Amino acid sequence: MMGCGPGALTSEPICSDRAQHATARMLEAMDAIMRLLKCEEPVTMKTDWFEMRDARLHLRPYTDPHFEIAVASTITRSA
């Protein structure tokens, strides 16, 4: 199982711009991960913070279509 989240604690005073930025980056990363897990063809992807060229996984997932994935979330005062 893989767990992910944008990294917000309810105890932190977080500005909504920073929270939206973290969520946007998490979504970009999850898009890349999901495309890699499909293993259909090499993945080329460029964002403002990472770039992949003809990327593939070394090992394909053993479970079909892939292992379980959970995304953590929370509601904060800035939400």
C-alpha positions in Angstrom: 0.0 0.0 0.0 1.2 3.5 -0.7 0.0 6.5 1.2 0.4 10.2 0.2 -0.8 13.6 1.1 0.1 17.3 0.5 1.6 17.6 4.0 -0.6 19.7 6.2 -1.1 19.4 9.9 -4.3 20.8 11.4 -2.2 22.4 14.2 -0.1 24.5 11.8 -1.3 27.9 10.7 -1.0 27.4 7.0 -1.7 30.0 4.3 -4.1 28.9 1.7 -1.7 29.8 -1.2 0.9 27.4 0.3 -1.7 24.7 0.8 -2.9 25.0 -2.8 0.7 24.9 -4.0 1.4 21.7 -2.0 -1.8 20.1 -3.3 -1.1 21.0 -6.9 2.4 19.5 -6.6 1.0 16.3 -5.0 -1.5 16.0 -7.9 1.3 16.4 -10.5 3.4 13.7 -8.7 0.4 11.4 -8.4 -0.3 11.7 -12.1 3.3 10.7 -12.8 3.2 7.8 -10.4 -0.1 6.5 -11.8 1.2 6.7 -15.4 4.3 4.8 -14.3 2.3 2.1 -12.6 0.3 1.4 -15.8 3.6 0.3 -17.4 2.1 0.6 -20.9 4.8 2.9 -22.4 7.6 5.1 -21.2 6.5 8.3 -19.4 7.8 11.7 -20.4 6.5 14.5 -18.3 7.8 18.0 -17.4 6.5 20.3 -14.6 7.9 23.4 -13.0 9.6 21.2 -10.4 10.5 17.8 -12.0 11.1 16.3 -15.4 11.0 12.7 -16.6 12.2 11.5 -20.0 11.2 8.0 -21.2 10.8 6.9 -17.5 9.8 3.3 -16.6 9.6 1.3 -13.4 12.3 -1.3 -12.9 9.7 -3.8 -11.6 6.0 -3.9 -12.6 3.4 -4.1 -9.8 2.6 -7.6 -8.7 -1.0 -6.9 -8.1 -3.5 -6.1 -10.9 -3.7 -3.3 -11.8 -1.5 -2.0 -8.9 -1.2 -1.9 -5.1 -3.6 0.0 -3.0 -3.2 3.8 -2.9 -4.6 6.1 -0.2 -4.6 9.9 -0.1 -4.7 11.6 3.2 -6.7 14.8 3.6 -7.9 17.2 6.2 -10.0 20.3 6.5 -8.2 23.4 7.9 -9.3 26.9 8.8 -7.9 28.0 5.5 -9.9 25.5 3.5 
